[in-house]
């Protein structure tokens, strides 16, 4: 089964916050999918907290360990549809749309995603 990472999961991994960090680390050898939109979100948050050089380093490292998904027109519209129906950030809608497109389980602890459509395959990394 394929895993998909959103920014919530990657940020907890970078912080070393358990149990999320261990679950993400375990998924990395299989090169989970992640949207470039969500990687961009990770990059700007890391840059705000630790500076641009650290953000560039994180992106370089993750490019080697992830299957990065460049959103197509249809993915953009699917994310917009998800955002219109559920109260979540637009970047989170890209994580959901990417997971759905790849028939993947979205690893997250984001309550907005976890509280969305019960048919979405998710794994709650908070506990």
C-alpha positions in Angstrom: 0.0 0.0 0.0 1.3 3.5 -0.9 1.6 6.2 1.7 1.2 9.9 1.1 2.7 12.6 3.3 1.2 16.0 4.0 3.2 18.9 5.5 1.9 18.1 9.0 3.6 14.7 9.0 6.9 16.0 7.5 7.1 18.9 10.0 6.5 16.5 12.9 9.2 14.2 11.5 11.7 17.1 11.2 10.9 18.1 14.8 11.3 14.5 16.0 7.8 14.5 17.5 6.6 11.0 18.3 4.8 9.0 17.4 4.5 10.8 14.0 8.3 11.0 13.4 8.8 7.2 13.8 5.9 6.5 11.4 7.2 8.9 8.8 10.7 7.5 9.1 9.3 3.9 8.6 7.5 5.1 5.5 10.5 6.8 3.8 12.2 3.7 2.4 9.2 3.1 0.2 9.4 6.6 -1.2 5.9 7.9 -0.2 4.2 10.4 -2.5 3.9 14.1 -1.6 2.5 17.0 -3.5 5.0 19.7 -4.5 2.5 22.1 -3.0 2.9 20.5 0.4 6.7 20.4 0.1 6.5 24.1 -0.6 4.5 24.6 2.6 7.2 22.7 4.5 9.9 24.9 2.9 8.3 28.2 3.9 7.7 27.0 7.4 11.3 25.8 7.8 12.6 29.0 6.3 10.6 31.1 8.8 11.8 29.0 11.7 15.4 28.1 10.7 16.4 30.2 7.7 16.6 29.8 4.0 19.7 27.6 3.9 18.0 25.0 6.2 14.9 25.1 4.1 16.9 24.5 0.9 18.7 21.6 2.7 15.4 20.0 3.8 14.0 20.3 0.2 17.2 18.7 -1.3 17.0 15.8 1.2 13.3 15.2 0.7 13.6 15.2 -3.1 15.8 12.1 -2.7 13.4 10.3 -0.4 9.9 11.1 -1.8 7.9 10.6 -4.9 7.0 14.2 -5.5 3.8 14.9 -7.4 3.6 18.0 -9.6 -0.1 18.9 -9.6 -1.8 18.7 -13.0 -4.8 20.9 -13.9 -7.2 18.1 -12.8 -5.4 17.8 -9.5 -5.7 21.6 -8.9 -9.4 21.4 -9.6 -9.8 18.3 -7.4 -8.1 20.2 -4.5 -10.4 23.2 -5.2 -13.4 20.9 -5.0 -12.2 19.4 -1.7 -11.5 22.8 -0.3 -15.0 24.0 -1.3 -16.6 21.1 0.6 -14.4 20.8 3.7 -13.1 23.4 6.1 -9.4 22.9 5.6 -6.4 24.8 4.2 -5.9 24.7 0.4 -2.5 23.0 0.8 -4.2 20.3 2.9 -6.7 19.8 0.1 -3.7 19.1 -2.2 -2.5 16.5 0.3 -5.9 14.8 0.2 -6.2 15.1 -3.6 -2.8 13.6 -4.1 -3.5 10.7 -1.8 -6.8 10.0 -3.6 -5.1 10.2 -7.0 -2.4 7.6 -5.9 -4.9 5.5 -3.9 -2.6 6.1 -1.0 -3.1 6.4 2.7 -2.5 10.0 3.9 -0.3 10.1 7.0 -1.3 13.1 9.0 -2.4 14.4 12.4 -4.2 17.4 11.0 -7.6 17.4 12.6 -9.2 19.2 9.5 -8.1 16.3 7.3 -8.9 13.6 9.8 -12.4 15.1 10.3 -13.1 15.2 6.6 -14.7 12.5 4.4 -14.6 9.2 6.2 -13.9 7.4 2.9 -10.5 9.0 2.7 -7.7 6.6 3.7 -5.8 8.3 6.5 -3.6 7.3 9.3 -3.7 9.4 12.5 -0.1 10.1 13.5 -1.0 11.8 16.8 -1.2 8.6 18.8 
